[in-house]
Amino acid sequence: MCLNLLKNENQLNDFVLRSMSHIINIHHIWNARLLGELPESNEWDKLPIDYFLKLNQSNYLTTIDYLENLELNEKVNYHDSEGILLKKNNSDILYHILNHSTHHRAQISLEMNRLKLLNSSSNFIVYK
């Protein structure tokens, strides 16, 4: 989906750009929470489109590294966006990241269709 956005950069509206930024930012924020780090961006920060691929790849590699070194049922302490301390299973957090992304990728896909832009599948397995 990121490559399709880059290809149609000049025709994209603010909704598409903000939504894609949001997906990437949220994944980055969750990675930071899981690693006990501070994120570099906030959930609705609008990213430059040429940064999408870079941060998306970084998110992916960070998550893969995390997956290789975790216990799925292990609980993780983290602070939510309001600063409240919470504790959840790794598996629930990772499922949330994926589910959140799917929700917004579907919205982007609908908007790309409405804009009559070539739209690639939003299915993760096609992307991968």
N, C-alpha and C positions, 0 to 999 in steps of 0.2 A: 504494500500500500504506500509506503514512503516513496518508493521510486516513481510510482504513478503520480504522486503529489508533486514531486520535483519536476516531472515531465510537463505538468500542467500548471506550474507555479503562477504564471501571469493571469490565469483564469480563475484562481481559487478565491473564495470569499473569506471573510473574517471567521465565520462559523467553522469552516473546515480547518483553517490554520490554528484557531484556538483549541478546537477539539483534539487535533493531532498533538499539539503541544501538551494538552492536558493529559492524554494517555501516557506520553513519554515522561512528563513530570511526575505523575503519580507513581509510575514504576520506579523512577529514580528515588522518590521520597520513601517508598516502601523498602527499597534496597538499603537506603541510609538508616532507616529505623531498625531493620534486621541486623545491621552491622554496628549499631550504636554510634552512628556518625550524624553529622548535620548535613542536610541536603543543600545543594547549590541553587536550587530553584524552588519556587512555590507552585502549588497545584494549578493555578490558572495563568502563570507567566506565559506570555507568547514568545515562543522560540523562533529564531531565524530558521527558515526552511532548510537552509544548507546545514544546519546543526542537527536536524532530525535524525539523519542516518548515523551520525557520530554518537549522539547520546543514546539512541536506540540500541546500537551495537554494544556500547558500554553497559547499558542495563542488562542486555542479554548475557554478556560474559560474566558480569557480576552475579547474576542469578544462577547461572550454570555452576560457577565456583561455589556459591552458597549451597546449592543442591548437593554437590559432591561431598560436602562436609557437615551435613545436618542429619538429625533424626526427625522424621516427619511429625511424630507425636510430641516432640519436645516443645515446651511452652517458651515463648519469647516475651520479655517485657519490652514495651515501647510506649512512647507518648504519642497520643493522637494530635490532630491539628489544633485542638484547644488546649493542649498541654496535659491532658489527663493520662495518668499512668494506667496502662492496660496490659493484660497477659493473654495471649492466644497461642494456639498450636501453629507450628510452621506450616503444616498442610493447609490450615484454614486461611492463613495469610497468603500463601502462594495461589490458592484457588481464587481468593478475592482479587488478586492482581490480574489474573487471567480473565475472570468474569467481568471485571470493570473494563478492561481493554475491549473485550468482545462487544459490550454494550455500546461503547463510543465508536468503535469501528463500523458497526452497523449504521449508526447515525451518519457518519461520514460517507459511507457508501450510498445511502439514500440521497444525501445532498449532492454528491458527485453525479448521480444519475439525474437529479433535478437540473443540474447545471449542464447536462448533456456532455459530460466529460467521460472519456474512456475510463471505465472503472474496472479495476482488477478485483478478484475475489477478496472478500474480507476474512475468509477462512484461514485459520492459523496454519493448517497443514499445507495449504497452497502457498502461503507466504514463505514457509520454511522450505 
